[in-house]
């Protein structure tokens, strides 16, 4: 990469998901890095999302996942992690319906990017009620047949 950059080429390296290798490629002048998600053509999805996250924290250039994407959910996960893009071929070319798979991939990339930009909720170890306990109308319950009734009397509960 160093020689090609010195000769004036724009080098977009296909590389492992090793953050140190990515940093060295950027240091020699690569304007982006393209780590594999899994072995090329394998369709295994992102085998090590943790390394991809560390890699993205290690470089200040675009990160494009380039290999291993097998279906739309793989592309969405890459984008949710904060990747700048996903390059793919085999997942579309080898699909039973390539046009439909290409459409699914486009939508997945868009959805994943939107989710990343929206910011996911924090992961929690324990459950926590997500419905508000305050501001609820007191004493309203569902009666048999789905009708709303006041209090327990309408349900036959005393």
PyMOL commands that set and color helices and strands:
alter all, ss='L'
color gray80, all
select helices_A, chain A and resi 2-6+19-27+49-58+72-81+90-93+98-118+144-146+153-155
alter helices_A, ss='H'
color red, helices_A
select strands_A, chain A and resi 12-15+32-35+62-66+85-87+140-142+148-150
alter strands_A, ss='S'
color yellow, strands_A
deselect
rebuild
show_as cartoon
